[in-house]
Amino acid sequence: MDKSKTGLITAITKCFLVFAGLISFVSCKTQPLQTDAYLFVYFTGNGPGEEAIRYAVSTDGYNYRALNDNQPVLDSKKISTSGGVRDPHILRGADDKTFYMVATDLYVPEQGWNNFAMILMKSTDLINWETSVINIPNTYPDQFADVDRVWAPQTIYDEVTGKYMVYFSMKDKGNHPDIIYYAYANKDFTGLEEAPKQLYFPPVESNTKACIDGDIIPYEGKFYLFHKAEDGDPGIKLAISDKLTEGYQLVSDKRVDSQTVPVEGSGIFKLNNTNEYILMYDMYTSGRYQFTKSADLQHFSVIDEEISMNFHPRHGTVLPITTEEYNRLMTTYGKADDLFIAATSDQLKKNNVAINGEKKTIHLPVKVGTDLTAFDPMITAWKGITVAPEGPQDFSKGPVEYTFTIVGQDPVTYLLTAAEDHNPALVGFYADPQVLYSQKTGKYYIYPTSDGFTGWSGYYFKVFSSDDLVNWKDEGKILDMKAGDVPWADGSSWAPTIVEKKVGDDYKYYYYFSGNYVAGGGKQIGVAVADNPTGPFVAEKEPMITESPVGWGQQIDPCAFIDPASGKSYIYWGNGYLAAAELNDDMISIKPKTIKVLTPDGGTLEDYAFREGVYVIYREGTYYFMWSVDDTGSANYHVAYGTSKSPMGPIKVAEKPIVLIQDAANGIYGTGHHSVVKVPGKDEWYIVYHRINNKHLSDGPGYHREVCIDKMEFNADGTIKQVSPTVKGISPVE
């Protein structure tokens, strides 16, 4: 081969290799990072020790568990000038290896809401952080000497300049609004390159002038700036621009969050391997977070029922992370006494699985009829945790040892027990149970409030049936306000009551309930009628009780009662007061002239001060009036009683008035809003009540309640024995 051909081939080969290498280089650089989990960075409150950075992780973006026992991962006193660190925002760097975090330097217990500095942090492993503080008035005295509020910084990478832009809100000591500013960080991420400039200019015609808590995300070639309108209608609004540092236009004066109460601290992130985004925000006046989801970043739907957390965050952000990063966090901050596991068997009452990290025990309450000799709790662990043994185990002979191993840590052994606990009686969150024995069917029925809805916002009623008060069947919905089943109400489906009445040769069922009146005026009471205990029920077109006889309080918590002594029918109701009236023969209207206020005098929250949830029974010539004391979200919520010789009072409070109250030693709290049923042909009585799910004592306790049943007995003199609430519950009633 001649040299010219050899040279040509060599040149072509070199070009090919260079080209192939270039392709390989480009391919490596453009290959997206595979993220499989999430890191939630947050603080917890305004008090001592709460203004500090904490971590939580998730494997799906919906369920989060706190790391490090929900304790700080950075010492606020060491990294700040104030001793407090708030509003942390975390960002993955353009190199996919470096992490940048910024936060507010503020300690509210000493400074109030005035501060001067923010904190810049940098890390390559999410564990070890280099930190620096920027005091704005000291650094830029010519421009910002009067600034006394530097809040909620965030950072974003500017692909045009190749720099990290830090943006935050500031306010001076004068009567001026909060303004969102920006500046580029220096190369080392220890300071700013120059004095901040205004980033966002709210339109003159907007009702918003003050803006804080900016949160920018690139989307389809534009930049979406979510921010809190600090005045006007305090909530999350959206402005969009083609450029990162200018030109933001407000989309609408309407909020993009799904609330009417003030919210702040928006944090938006993309779910792994999807085209969906989550916008979360801090409902700071309500003490909770809300999560919403969107596919276009402008229309969001609430997904609170899909979210779980074992902590209470304030203003934070979520960062998608890799499996390697997740495992590193678990190794460093994961705790064997706070296992990241779930028992998923359909035979479990999942809301009541109890994990005790200190004692290293797990209790598994199973549904009626579960075979404990070969029961598989189907324990699933989060990434980084292994569990042994697997499959069915014999729980009938006592505890079974399970070993849990967190990646990078020594194995830990837990003792697991399984038992057929009959309380709660119904699986799921339900409250205000009204129990009925039907002469027509020979069965028992429970009509509860559907619970688990934030702010008591349930909108439908269900019914459950049983032959023995232990085995309950879900008979489905009987009224759905969203479906238009109740013409006069649009929500707040609360606290029903029901009576069975013989009409001719058959029975009718009169179902009374409270709801939110569409025409205004708050909670009111209506009625629906059916031919069978499970319906179908047809609601009247208008409510039957619309006003308070005392001029205040809500029209809620009805109790219908047919007097076995006279055959007359009555209805009782009230919140803060107790009212009574006789029903007309049609059972769907009251005799106005019979309305009477029966509120028991006196009492305290420790004994019998009337609150709500009245229930009336008749036994051996005595009318027993029972009611709930304190607030439904209080662990102290309990049942008290008095007696009368008439269904219309007056009521004499019992010498020992408490019927049912919490048993903290056994983890039973908030036992109240009850009803009572008598076994036909026997002087045998059972109290049906709700309690607070003990996992939610500080997380919406008033609307995470569950229905329980225990036996209620009388003394020889007719007084009611105090009931001890149990986990075991009752045996099947014959």
ROTOR-861773 format. One line per 2 residues: number of its first residue (from 1); for each residue x, z negated, y of C-alpha. Coordinates in nm, 3 decimals, padded with zeros to 5 digits. Each point is the difference from the previous one (the first is absolute). Layout:
NUM = X,Z,Y; ...
//
This chain:
1 = 00.000,00.000,00.000; 00.143,00.091,00.339
3 = 00.066,-00.263,00.263; -00.265,00.130,00.238
5 = -00.273,-00.051,-00.259; 00.140,-00.339,-00.095
7 = 00.001,-00.106,00.364; -00.353,00.123,00.047
9 = -00.123,-00.193,-00.304; 00.183,-00.312,00.118
11 = -00.153,00.029,00.345; -00.349,00.050,-00.142
13 = 00.050,-00.295,-00.234; 00.111,-00.224,00.287
15 = -00.295,00.108,00.210; -00.236,-00.068,-00.288
17 = 00.148,-00.344,-00.059; -00.021,-00.085,00.369
19 = -00.359,00.128,00.012; -00.092,-00.193,-00.315
21 = 00.160,-00.312,00.140; -00.189,00.046,00.323
23 = -00.326,00.037,-00.191; 00.085,-00.311,-00.200
25 = 00.081,-00.191,00.320; -00.320,00.109,00.171
27 = -00.199,-00.082,-00.313; 00.147,-00.350,-00.013
29 = -00.066,-00.061,00.366; -00.360,00.120,-00.008
31 = -00.106,-00.166,-00.324; -00.255,-00.266,00.103
33 = 00.068,-00.363,-00.084; -00.211,-00.125,-00.291
35 = -00.181,-00.316,00.111; -00.205,-00.194,-00.254
37 = -00.083,-00.332,00.167; -00.051,-00.163,00.340
39 = 00.155,-00.274,00.211; -00.229,-00.188,00.242
41 = 00.189,-00.174,00.284; -00.202,-00.254,00.201
43 = -00.023,-00.343,00.163; -00.280,-00.250,-00.057
45 = -00.111,-00.174,00.320; 00.066,-00.166,00.334
47 = 00.107,-00.343,-00.121; 00.336,-00.155,-00.087
49 = 00.162,00.180,-00.292; -00.255,00.282,00.005
51 = 00.179,00.231,00.246; 00.252,00.127,-00.253
53 = 00.050,00.315,-00.207; -00.144,-00.003,-00.350
55 = -00.013,00.257,-00.279; -00.270,00.109,-00.242
57 = 00.002,00.289,-00.246; -00.254,00.230,-00.159
59 = 00.016,00.262,-00.272; -00.310,00.191,00.111
61 = -00.045,-00.063,00.374; -00.318,-00.199,-00.060
63 = 00.106,-00.322,-00.175; 00.273,-00.210,00.160
65 = 00.186,-00.313,-00.108; 00.220,-00.211,00.224
67 = 00.366,-00.031,-00.090; 00.210,-00.315,00.037
69 = -00.309,-00.224,-00.031; -00.121,00.147,00.330
71 = 00.293,-00.165,00.177; 00.218,00.175,00.262
73 = 00.273,00.235,-00.118; 00.184,-00.030,00.334
75 = 00.063,-00.312,00.207; -00.179,00.046,00.333
77 = 00.220,-00.258,00.171; 00.313,00.195,-00.090
79 = -00.115,00.350,00.091; -00.204,-00.071,00.316
81 = 00.051,-00.172,00.334; -00.341,-00.168,-00.007
83 = -00.014,-00.123,-00.358; -00.299,00.222,-00.080
85 = -00.023,00.354,-00.139; -00.326,00.199,00.001
87 = -00.140,00.351,-00.053; 00.274,00.134,-00.231
89 = 00.017,00.378,-00.042; 00.219,00.158,-00.268
91 = 00.121,00.360,-00.028; 00.202,00.193,-00.255
93 = 00.284,00.187,00.168; 00.050,00.376,-00.003
95 = 00.273,-00.041,-00.263; -00.255,-00.169,-00.234
97 = 00.252,-00.283,-00.052; -00.006,-00.202,00.320
99 = -00.289,-00.216,00.118; -00.086,-00.090,00.357
101 = -00.222,-00.290,00.097; -00.111,-00.114,00.345
103 = -00.204,-00.304,00.099; -00.128,-00.205,00.293
105 = 00.220,-00.295,00.104; -00.268,-00.259,00.082
107 = -00.079,-00.359,-00.096; -00.359,-00.062,00.107
109 = -00.003,-00.382,-00.038; 00.255,-00.024,00.282
111 = -00.031,00.326,00.196; -00.368,00.077,-00.018
113 = -00.038,00.376,00.018; 00.291,00.067,00.237
115 = 00.334,00.125,-00.130; 00.292,00.219,00.105
117 = 00.169,00.135,-00.311; -00.023,00.194,-00.322
119 = 00.215,00.005,-00.313; 00.172,00.303,-00.156
121 = 00.102,-00.019,-00.367; 00.183,00.230,-00.240
123 = 00.049,-00.016,-00.378; 00.108,00.213,-00.294
125 = -00.166,-00.210,-00.272; -00.306,-00.173,00.157
127 = 00.165,-00.334,-00.077; 00.289,-00.032,00.245
129 = -00.068,00.079,00.365; 00.220,00.047,00.306
131 = -00.194,-00.119,00.304; 00.024,00.011,00.378
133 = -00.225,-00.103,00.289; -00.087,00.201,00.310
135 = -00.117,-00.206,00.296; -00.167,00.255,00.227
137 = 00.016,-00.182,00.339; 00.364,-00.099,-00.056
139 = 00.104,00.345,-00.121; -00.189,00.199,00.265
141 = -00.038,-00.233,00.301; -00.039,00.285,00.248
143 = -00.301,00.149,-00.176; -00.159,-00.285,-00.197
145 = 00.099,-00.332,00.156; -00.366,-00.108,00.018
147 = -00.091,00.083,-00.360; -00.138,-00.299,-00.189
149 = -00.159,00.168,-00.300; 00.190,00.219,-00.250
151 = -00.221,00.056,-00.301; -00.022,00.170,-00.338
153 = 00.294,00.243,-00.011; 00.006,00.286,-00.251
155 = 00.251,00.272,-00.072; -00.011,00.363,-00.110
157 = 00.266,00.264,-00.067; 00.008,00.285,00.251
159 = 00.104,00.313,-00.190; 00.065,00.188,00.325
161 = 00.256,-00.245,00.138; 00.114,-00.147,-00.331
163 = -00.059,-00.349,00.141; -00.228,-00.295,-00.069
165 = -00.261,-00.056,00.266; -00.121,-00.355,00.057
167 = -00.340,-00.038,00.166; -00.181,-00.317,00.105
169 = -00.234,-00.140,00.264; 00.100,-00.192,00.311
171 = -00.177,-00.176,00.283; 00.136,-00.153,00.319
173 = -00.103,-00.319,00.176; -00.236,00.183,00.233
175 = -00.358,00.104,-00.055; 00.094,00.318,-00.183
177 = -00.102,00.129,-00.344; 00.216,00.002,-00.312
179 = 00.185,00.332,-00.031; 00.160,00.164,-00.304
181 = 00.365,00.091,00.070; 00.276,00.164,-00.201
183 = 00.379,00.027,-00.011; 00.256,00.131,-00.247
185 = 00.206,-00.248,-00.199; 00.376,00.031,00.008
187 = 00.194,00.132,-00.298; 00.050,-00.346,-00.154
189 = -00.363,-00.101,00.056; 00.109,-00.304,00.197
191 = -00.137,00.093,00.341; -00.168,00.268,00.210
193 = 00.178,00.297,00.155; -00.183,-00.026,00.334
195 = -00.285,-00.172,00.180; -00.342,00.047,-00.163
197 = -00.240,00.269,00.125; -00.377,00.007,-00.018
199 = -00.115,00.175,-00.318; -00.378,00.005,00.028
201 = -00.220,00.046,00.306; -00.366,-00.081,-00.071
203 = -00.234,00.246,00.177; -00.146,-00.122,00.327
205 = -00.357,00.044,-00.125; 00.062,-00.211,-00.312
207 = -00.131,-00.356,-00.021; 00.346,-00.093,-00.127
209 = 00.282,-00.075,00.240; 00.204,-00.252,-00.200
211 = 00.153,00.114,-00.329; 00.209,-00.184,-00.259
213 = 00.097,00.030,-00.368; 00.093,00.368,-00.004
215 = 00.039,00.157,-00.344; 00.118,00.364,-00.027
217 = -00.016,00.222,-00.308; 00.087,00.372,-00.019
219 = -00.284,00.211,-00.139; -00.033,00.379,-00.027
221 = 00.256,00.068,00.272; -00.141,-00.253,00.244
223 = 00.053,-00.366,00.076; -00.291,-00.239,-00.043
225 = 00.026,-00.314,00.214; -00.232,-00.273,-00.122
227 = -00.013,-00.286,00.249; -00.205,-00.301,00.097
229 = -00.215,00.023,00.308; 00.068,-00.342,00.149
231 = -00.289,00.026,00.245; -00.328,00.190,00.004
233 = -00.100,-00.012,-00.367; 00.293,-00.179,-00.172
235 = 00.076,00.202,-00.311; 00.203,00.285,-00.147
237 = -00.007,00.333,00.184; 00.183,00.327,-00.062
239 = 00.203,00.229,00.226; 00.172,00.320,-00.120
241 = 00.293,00.203,00.133; 00.212,00.302,-00.095
243 = 00.310,-00.190,00.111; 00.126,-00.340,-00.103
245 = 00.082,-00.137,00.345; -00.270,00.145,00.225
247 = -00.337,00.167,00.035; -00.223,-00.235,-00.200
249 = -00.369,00.075,00.051; -00.270,-00.251,-00.090
251 = -00.226,00.149,-00.268; -00.299,-00.214,00.091
253 = -00.091,-00.323,00.172; -00.161,-00.096,-00.329
255 = 00.197,-00.216,-00.238; 00.131,00.139,-00.329
257 = -00.016,-00.338,-00.170; -00.318,-00.099,-00.179
259 = -00.074,-00.319,00.191; -00.193,-00.125,00.300
261 = 00.213,-00.315,00.033; 00.348,00.011,00.155
263 = 00.282,00.127,-00.224; 00.369,00.075,00.056
265 = 00.329,00.076,-00.172; -00.079,00.336,-00.158
267 = 00.227,00.102,-00.284; -00.038,00.342,-00.158
269 = 00.175,00.131,-00.309; -00.035,00.282,-00.251
271 = -00.090,-00.085,-00.357; 00.260,00.110,-00.252
273 = -00.061,00.335,-00.168; -00.325,00.067,00.190
275 = -00.117,00.155,00.324; -00.184,-00.317,00.099
277 = 00.095,-00.256,00.261; -00.084,-00.366,00.045
279 = -00.057,-00.147,00.345; 00.007,-00.378,-00.006
281 = -00.043,-00.238,00.289; -00.012,-00.367,00.088
283 = -00.350,-00.139,00.064; 00.161,-00.282,00.194
285 = -00.322,-00.165,00.116; -00.139,00.004,-00.355
287 = 00.309,-00.123,-00.181; 00.043,00.295,-00.234
289 = 00.133,00.352,-00.048; -00.203,00.315,-00.052
291 = 00.110,00.314,-00.185; -00.148,00.346,00.058
293 = 00.083,00.338,-00.155; 00.007,00.355,00.135
295 = 00.101,00.352,-00.096; 00.016,00.132,00.358
297 = 00.114,-00.304,00.206; -00.314,00.013,00.213
299 = -00.282,-00.101,-00.232; 00.046,-00.326,-00.189
301 = -00.203,-00.180,-00.265; 00.027,-00.373,-00.073
303 = 00.154,-00.084,-00.339; 00.007,-00.380,00.022
305 = -00.159,-00.038,-00.344; 00.297,00.186,-00.152
307 = 00.261,-00.223,00.166; 00.143,-00.325,-00.131
309 = 00.268,-00.229,00.146; 00.109,-00.353,-00.087
311 = 00.110,-00.067,00.359; -00.141,00.027,00.352
313 = 00.203,00.243,00.210; 00.012,00.050,00.372
315 = 00.120,00.322,00.169; 00.235,00.173,-00.242
317 = 00.091,00.336,-00.152; 00.019,00.157,-00.344
319 = 00.295,00.211,-00.119; -00.002,00.216,-00.316
321 = 00.302,-00.093,-00.215; 00.174,00.124,-00.314
323 = -00.002,-00.166,-00.341; 00.363,-00.102,00.051
325 = -00.084,-00.165,00.333; -00.305,-00.169,-00.149
327 = 00.206,-00.141,-00.289; 00.262,-00.128,00.243
329 = -00.267,-00.183,00.198; -00.154,-00.143,-00.316
331 = 00.339,-00.121,-00.126; 00.077,-00.165,00.333
333 = -00.338,-00.137,00.102; -00.225,00.011,-00.308
335 = -00.103,-00.342,-00.132; -00.095,-00.093,-00.355
337 = -00.256,-00.248,00.134; -00.186,00.281,00.178
339 = -00.036,00.259,-00.274; -00.079,00.359,00.091
341 = -00.234,00.049,-00.293; -00.367,00.058,-00.070
343 = -00.214,-00.060,-00.307; -00.222,00.306,-00.026
345 = -00.212,-00.046,-00.314; -00.369,00.075,00.054
347 = -00.074,-00.322,-00.189; 00.148,-00.207,00.283
349 = -00.162,-00.151,00.305; 00.280,00.146,00.208
351 = -00.085,-00.183,00.323; 00.062,-00.329,-00.177
353 = 00.331,00.059,-00.177; 00.213,-00.295,00.111
355 = 00.379,00.028,00.024; 00.187,-00.326,00.063
357 = 00.361,00.084,00.080; 00.105,-00.362,00.034
359 = -00.131,-00.102,-00.343; 00.073,00.343,-00.152
361 = -00.353,00.041,-00.136; -00.262,00.274,00.012
363 = -00.366,-00.060,-00.085; -00.209,00.296,-00.113
365 = -00.378,-00.055,00.025; -00.175,00.243,-00.233
367 = -00.352,00.131,-00.015; -00.256,-00.133,-00.246
369 = 00.055,00.128,-00.354; 00.371,00.083,00.029
371 = 00.194,-00.031,-00.327; 00.286,-00.236,00.085
373 = 00.166,00.042,-00.340; 00.114,00.349,00.097
375 = -00.021,00.021,00.376; 00.217,00.233,00.206
377 = -00.005,-00.101,00.369; 00.169,00.335,00.074
379 = 00.256,-00.143,00.238; 00.147,00.266,00.224
381 = 00.310,-00.071,00.204; 00.129,00.155,00.318
383 = 00.316,00.207,-00.003; 00.304,-00.208,-00.075
385 = -00.181,-00.250,-00.225; -00.020,00.007,-00.379
387 = -00.251,-00.198,-00.208; 00.008,-00.113,-00.363
389 = -00.186,-00.016,-00.234; -00.232,00.299,00.022
391 = -00.334,00.066,-00.169; -00.261,-00.239,-00.149
393 = 00.093,-00.366,-00.046; -00.173,-00.299,-00.158
395 = -00.115,-00.224,00.287; -00.245,-00.198,-00.214
397 = 00.264,-00.253,-00.108; 00.136,-00.083,00.345
399 = 00.247,00.136,00.257; 00.204,00.313,-00.070
401 = 00.353,00.037,00.138; 00.070,00.306,00.216
403 = 00.340,00.091,00.143; 00.034,00.169,00.339
405 = 00.326,00.152,00.118; 00.056,00.113,00.358
407 = 00.272,00.263,00.028; 00.334,-00.167,00.062
409 = -00.131,-00.351,-00.076; -00.020,-00.229,-00.305
411 = -00.316,00.011,-00.215; -00.274,-00.257,00.070
413 = -00.255,-00.128,-00.254; -00.364,-00.067,00.086
415 = -00.270,-00.159,-00.216; -00.320,00.207,-00.004
417 = -00.336,-00.146,-00.098; -00.331,00.183,-00.043
419 = -00.345,-00.159,-00.003; -00.364,00.099,00.028
421 = -00.077,-00.167,00.334; -00.365,00.038,00.095
423 = 00.063,-00.056,00.370; -00.021,00.220,00.186
425 = -00.319,00.109,-00.175; 00.001,00.346,00.158
427 = 00.308,00.222,00.001; 00.095,00.097,00.354
429 = -00.067,-00.133,00.348; -00.359,-00.116,00.053
431 = -00.152,-00.283,00.202; -00.322,-00.182,00.095
433 = -00.143,00.030,-00.353; -00.376,-00.034,-00.047
435 = -00.102,-00.064,-00.359; -00.339,00.077,-00.153
437 = -00.152,-00.057,-00.341; -00.262,00.268,-00.061
439 = -00.315,-00.091,-00.190; -00.062,00.371,-00.049
441 = 00.327,00.087,-00.173; 00.124,-00.338,-00.125
443 = 00.338,00.067,00.162; 00.208,-00.151,00.278
445 = 00.102,00.202,00.305; 00.256,-00.051,00.277
447 = -00.045,00.170,00.337; 00.321,-00.045,00.204
449 = 00.153,00.121,00.324; 00.252,00.274,-00.077
451 = 00.328,-00.145,00.122; 00.357,00.114,00.055
453 = -00.092,00.189,00.318; 00.201,-00.084,00.310
455 = -00.205,-00.194,00.253; -00.298,-00.036,-00.237
457 = -00.075,00.370,00.045; -00.162,00.061,-00.339
459 = -00.288,00.245,00.002; -00.163,-00.018,-00.343
461 = -00.159,-00.247,-00.240; 00.037,-00.013,-00.380
463 = -00.165,-00.190,-00.284; 00.142,-00.139,-00.325
465 = -00.196,-00.102,-00.311; 00.068,-00.243,-00.285
467 = -00.170,-00.148,-00.305; 00.208,-00.319,00.006
469 = 00.159,-00.050,00.348; 00.342,00.092,-00.144
471 = -00.011,00.366,-00.102; -00.088,00.199,00.310
473 = -00.089,00.368,00.030; 00.042,00.192,00.324
475 = -00.338,00.166,00.059; 00.127,00.192,00.303
477 = -00.103,00.028,00.362; -00.353,-00.086,00.103
479 = 00.029,00.066,00.375; 00.258,00.206,00.187
481 = -00.016,-00.012,00.379; 00.237,00.294,00.042
483 = -00.230,00.207,-00.220; -00.297,-00.082,00.225
485 = -00.173,-00.235,-00.245; -00.069,-00.246,00.283
487 = -00.148,00.189,00.298; 00.058,-00.280,00.250
489 = 00.358,-00.102,-00.093; 00.338,00.171,-00.001
491 = 00.229,-00.261,-00.157; 00.094,-00.366,-00.043
493 = -00.193,-00.026,-00.326; 00.005,-00.376,-00.038
495 = -00.135,-00.289,-00.202; -00.314,00.113,-00.184
497 = -00.270,-00.209,-00.166; -00.271,00.100,-00.245
499 = -00.321,-00.134,-00.153; -00.212,00.120,-00.290
501 = -00.376,-00.026,00.059; -00.288,00.070,-00.234
503 = -00.229,00.255,00.161; -00.300,00.084,-00.216
505 = 00.116,00.062,-00.353; 00.358,00.085,00.094
507 = 00.288,-00.125,00.211; 00.139,00.099,00.338
509 = 00.349,-00.071,00.128; 00.052,-00.081,00.367
511 = 00.359,00.037,00.113; 00.094,-00.141,00.342
513 = 00.332,00.072,00.169; 00.174,00.020,00.336
515 = 00.148,00.305,00.164; 00.125,00.133,00.330
517 = -00.297,00.131,00.198; 00.056,00.361,00.111
519 = -00.202,-00.056,00.317; 00.226,-00.287,00.106
521 = -00.053,-00.372,00.001; 00.246,-00.093,-00.273
523 = -00.083,-00.125,-00.348; -00.362,00.002,-00.110
525 = -00.190,-00.058,-00.323; -00.203,00.253,-00.194
527 = -00.164,00.041,-00.338; -00.014,00.253,-00.283
529 = -00.248,00.007,-00.288; 00.027,00.111,-00.364
531 = -00.196,-00.011,-00.325; 00.304,-00.101,-00.204
533 = 00.293,-00.235,00.060; 00.247,00.290,00.005
535 = -00.215,00.219,00.223; -00.047,00.253,00.133
537 = -00.047,-00.200,00.321; -00.173,00.147,00.304
539 = 00.090,-00.158,00.333; -00.250,-00.050,00.278
541 = 00.055,00.220,00.304; 00.056,-00.291,00.239
543 = 00.153,-00.349,-00.032; -00.236,-00.295,-00.040
545 = 00.206,-00.269,00.178; 00.160,00.114,00.325
547 = 00.036,-00.309,00.221; 00.151,-00.344,-00.021
549 = -00.251,-00.283,00.049; 00.269,-00.200,00.179
551 = 00.119,00.281,00.226; 00.346,00.037,-00.157
553 = 00.167,00.055,-00.337; -00.034,00.289,-00.240
555 = -00.304,00.094,-00.205; 00.174,-00.003,-00.337
557 = 00.006,-00.173,-00.340; -00.368,00.012,-00.099
559 = -00.132,-00.209,-00.289; -00.342,00.084,-00.145
561 = -00.185,-00.273,-00.188; -00.333,-00.008,-00.182
563 = -00.125,-00.358,-00.014; -00.104,-00.079,-00.359
565 = -00.216,-00.287,00.129; -00.216,00.201,00.243
567 = 00.070,00.363,-00.087; 00.085,00.071,00.363
569 = 00.304,00.208,00.091; 00.261,-00.088,00.260
571 = 00.313,00.146,00.152; 00.293,-00.192,00.150
573 = 00.291,00.138,00.200; 00.258,-00.067,00.270
575 = 00.362,-00.028,00.105; 00.072,-00.316,00.196
577 = -00.368,-00.087,-00.026; -00.250,-00.024,-00.287
579 = -00.339,00.164,00.051; -00.298,00.021,-00.234
581 = -00.329,00.188,-00.005; -00.285,00.066,-00.239
583 = -00.028,00.354,-00.131; -00.325,00.192,00.008
585 = -00.156,00.104,-00.329; 00.158,00.344,00.038
587 = 00.345,-00.168,-00.025; 00.140,00.242,00.259
589 = -00.104,-00.187,00.315; -00.003,-00.358,00.122
591 = -00.266,-00.213,00.163; 00.148,-00.035,00.350
593 = -00.176,-00.326,00.077; 00.163,-00.166,-00.301
595 = 00.359,00.052,00.118; 00.177,-00.334,00.010
597 = 00.358,-00.114,00.059; 00.122,-00.234,-00.276
599 = 00.371,-00.032,00.083; 00.130,-00.330,-00.142
601 = 00.131,-00.226,00.276; 00.361,-00.115,00.020
603 = 00.275,00.034,-00.252; 00.354,00.131,00.028
605 = 00.197,00.277,-00.164; 00.117,-00.261,-00.248
607 = -00.349,-00.078,-00.129; -00.330,00.168,00.089
609 = -00.001,00.173,00.341; -00.235,00.296,-00.051
611 = 00.153,00.347,00.029; -00.188,00.255,-00.212
613 = -00.099,00.109,-00.350; -00.311,-00.213,-00.056
615 = -00.151,-00.016,-00.349; -00.313,-00.187,-00.111
617 = -00.113,-00.120,-00.343; -00.282,-00.223,-00.124
619 = 00.042,-00.266,-00.270; -00.231,-00.283,-00.103
621 = -00.190,-00.017,00.328; 00.307,00.030,00.225
623 = 00.116,00.294,00.208; 00.377,00.032,00.008
625 = 00.148,00.173,00.304; 00.361,00.109,-00.049
627 = 00.226,00.174,00.249; 00.361,00.096,00.073
629 = 00.233,-00.188,00.233; 00.294,00.137,00.204
631 = 00.104,00.367,00.018; -00.009,00.238,-00.296
633 = 00.370,00.072,00.053; 00.093,-00.367,-00.017
635 = 00.135,-00.164,-00.314; -00.229,-00.291,00.095
637 = -00.318,00.211,-00.018; -00.234,-00.204,-00.218
639 = -00.358,-00.082,-00.096; -00.198,-00.302,00.124
641 = -00.363,-00.100,-00.049; -00.298,-00.203,00.105
643 = -00.354,-00.049,-00.130; -00.357,00.014,00.121
645 = -00.352,-00.054,-00.124; -00.109,00.326,00.161
647 = 00.134,00.357,-00.005; -00.013,-00.013,00.381
649 = 00.199,-00.321,00.038; 00.104,-00.227,00.155
651 = 00.327,-00.017,-00.192; 00.163,-00.329,-00.086
653 = 00.373,00.046,-00.056; 00.116,-00.150,-00.329
655 = 00.210,-00.316,00.007; 00.269,00.192,-00.188
657 = -00.070,00.347,00.137; 00.280,00.211,-00.149
659 = -00.111,00.210,-00.297; 00.303,00.226,-00.040
661 = 00.341,00.009,00.171; 00.349,00.142,-00.055
663 = 00.240,-00.119,-00.270; 00.339,00.082,00.151
665 = 00.187,-00.149,-00.296; -00.142,00.277,-00.219
667 = 00.024,00.275,00.261; -00.375,00.014,00.076
669 = -00.096,00.037,00.367; -00.294,00.081,00.224
671 = -00.277,-00.081,-00.247; -00.326,00.075,00.178
673 = -00.298,00.224,00.078; -00.173,-00.061,-00.327
675 = -00.326,00.028,-00.188; -00.136,-00.193,-00.297
677 = -00.177,00.101,-00.321; -00.194,-00.205,-00.254
679 = 00.000,00.094,-00.368; -00.363,00.067,-00.097
681 = -00.163,-00.288,-00.186; 00.292,-00.238,00.061
683 = 00.119,-00.237,00.270; 00.329,00.189,-00.005
685 = 00.138,00.131,00.329; 00.292,00.220,00.103
687 = 00.149,00.055,00.342; 00.119,00.352,00.084
689 = 00.239,00.012,00.294; 00.297,00.182,00.141
691 = 00.356,-00.116,00.048; 00.293,00.151,00.188
693 = 00.242,00.197,-00.216; 00.307,-00.220,00.028
695 = 00.231,00.298,00.055; -00.178,00.060,00.330
697 = -00.002,-00.347,00.156; 00.192,00.136,00.299
699 = -00.095,00.366,-00.033; -00.368,00.057,00.073
701 = -00.128,-00.306,-00.189; -00.349,00.045,00.143
703 = -00.048,00.336,-00.168; 00.197,-00.038,-00.324
705 = -00.246,-00.216,-00.188; -00.110,-00.012,-00.363
707 = -00.310,-00.123,-00.181; 00.019,-00.305,-00.228
709 = -00.245,-00.204,-00.208; 00.014,-00.368,-00.095
711 = -00.250,-00.251,-00.132; -00.194,-00.216,00.248
713 = -00.144,-00.333,-00.113; -00.223,-00.272,00.143
715 = 00.031,-00.377,-00.014; -00.285,-00.210,-00.135
717 = -00.120,-00.070,00.356; -00.026,00.373,00.077
719 = 00.316,00.028,00.209; 00.233,00.290,-00.070
721 = 00.330,-00.074,-00.171; 00.297,00.154,00.177
723 = 00.102,00.316,-00.186; 00.362,00.050,-00.099
725 = 00.085,00.370,00.044; 00.183,00.141,-00.300
727 = 00.207,00.297,-00.106; -00.133,-00.017,-00.355
729 = -00.363,00.037,00.111; -00.297,-00.051,-00.230
731 = -00.078,00.085,-00.361; -00.271,00.258,-00.074
733 = -00.347,-00.140,00.067; -00.256,00.026,-00.276
//
